[in-house]
Amino acid sequence: MNVNGEVIVKASKEDVWKALNDPETLKKATPGCKSLTEIEPDCYKAEISVGIAAVRGDYESMIKILDKNEPDRYRLVMSANSPMGFVEGDATVELVHEDMKTYIKYNGVAQVGGKVAGVGQRMLSGVAKLIVKDFFKKIAKETNTQPY
């Protein structure tokens, strides 16, 4: 399943980059994140509780930030497991600054398995987009601005 989109933030590219690389900000922005622990540079273990429809449950997650090109882009790789199944994602996050705004562009793919996969592609795609959009809106809020 493809997950892509864009959030526009009235903040500098450097401020958005800082927020996207700060563990405390990542914890606040990740929907349902109960804990986020850095286990090595740019690698985190997280406990996430999702309360949405058929993907509801507690997930143990690993999040890695790779291929950093500060302050323009990085790659985010995530895996999450629960008794309901698993989710794996790989996305590129790119920042573009124009006209006093920073565009957070994300483009990635996600795979699901287990009982979660039985929900149906359309519903899973909608849930994934909702969670990702919520994450980036919270990143915008953490830069003390509002998304457009």
C-alpha positions in Angstrom: 0.0 0.0 0.0 1.3 3.5 -0.9 1.2 6.3 1.6 2.1 9.7 0.4 1.1 13.3 0.9 2.2 16.7 2.0 1.7 19.0 5.0 2.6 22.7 4.8 4.1 24.4 7.9 4.7 28.1 8.5 8.2 27.5 9.9 11.8 27.3 8.7 13.1 24.1 7.2 15.7 24.0 10.0 12.9 24.2 12.7 10.9 21.4 11.0 14.1 19.3 10.6 14.9 19.7 14.3 11.4 18.6 15.3 11.6 15.6 13.0 14.8 14.5 14.7 14.0 15.2 18.3 13.0 12.1 20.3 10.6 14.0 22.6 8.9 15.6 19.7 8.6 12.3 17.8 7.0 10.8 20.9 4.5 13.6 21.2 3.7 13.5 17.5 3.3 9.7 17.1 -0.4 8.8 17.6 -0.8 6.5 20.6 2.8 6.5 21.5 3.2 5.4 25.2 7.0 5.3 25.2 9.9 6.0 22.8 13.4 4.9 23.7 16.5 5.6 21.7 18.5 2.4 21.6 21.2 3.8 19.4 21.6 7.0 17.3 18.5 7.4 15.0 17.1 4.0 16.1 14.1 3.9 18.5 12.0 1.3 20.3 8.4 2.4 20.8 5.2 1.1 22.4 2.2 2.4 20.5 -1.5 1.9 21.2 -3.8 2.2 18.2 -7.5 2.7 18.9 -8.8 2.7 15.3 -11.2 0.0 14.1 -9.7 -3.4 13.2 -6.1 -2.3 13.7 -6.8 -1.6 17.4 -4.2 -2.9 19.8 -0.8 -2.4 21.4 2.2 -2.6 19.1 5.9 -2.9 19.8 7.7 -0.9 17.2 11.2 -0.2 15.9 11.8 3.1 14.1 15.0 3.9 12.2 16.0 7.1 10.6 18.4 6.4 7.7 20.0 8.2 4.7 20.0 11.6 6.4 20.7 14.6 4.2 20.3 17.5 6.7 18.1 19.6 6.5 16.5 18.3 3.2 15.4 14.6 3.6 15.7 11.3 5.3 14.4 7.8 5.1 12.1 6.4 7.8 11.8 2.6 8.3 9.3 1.3 10.8 8.1 -2.1 11.9 5.3 -2.8 14.4 4.1 -6.1 15.8 1.1 -7.1 17.9 -1.1 -10.2 18.4 -3.3 -8.7 15.6 -0.4 -8.8 13.1 2.3 -6.6 11.8 2.9 -3.4 9.9 6.1 -2.5 8.1 6.8 0.8 6.4 9.5 2.5 4.5 9.2 6.2 3.5 11.2 9.2 2.3 10.5 12.5 4.1 11.6 15.6 2.2 11.5 19.2 3.3 11.2 22.0 0.8 11.1 25.7 1.9 9.3 28.3 -0.3 7.6 31.6 0.5 8.1 31.4 4.3 6.6 27.9 4.4 8.1 24.4 4.7 6.5 21.6 2.7 6.8 18.3 4.4 6.5 15.7 1.6 6.3 12.0 2.4 6.2 9.1 0.1 6.4 5.5 1.2 5.0 2.0 1.2 3.5 -0.1 3.9 2.9 -3.8 4.2 0.6 -5.5 6.7 0.2 -9.1 7.8 -1.7 -11.3 10.2 -5.3 -10.6 11.2 -4.8 -6.9 10.4 -4.4 -7.7 6.7 -7.8 -9.3 6.7 -9.5 -5.9 7.1 -9.2 -4.9 3.5 -7.0 -2.7 1.5 -9.4 0.3 1.3 -9.9 0.5 5.0 -6.2 -0.1 5.8 -5.2 2.6 3.3 -7.6 5.1 5.0 -6.3 4.3 8.5 -2.7 4.6 7.4 -3.3 8.0 5.7 -5.1 9.2 8.8 -2.3 8.2 11.2 0.4 9.6 9.0 -1.4 12.9 8.4 -2.0 13.2 12.1 1.7 12.6 12.8 2.8 15.4 10.5 0.1 17.8 11.8 1.5 17.2 15.3 5.0 17.9 14.1 3.7 21.2 12.7 2.2 22.0 16.1 5.5 21.2 17.8 7.2 23.8 15.7 4.8 26.3 17.4 2.9 26.9 14.2 -0.1 25.6 12.5 -0.3 23.5 9.3 -2.0 25.1 6.3 
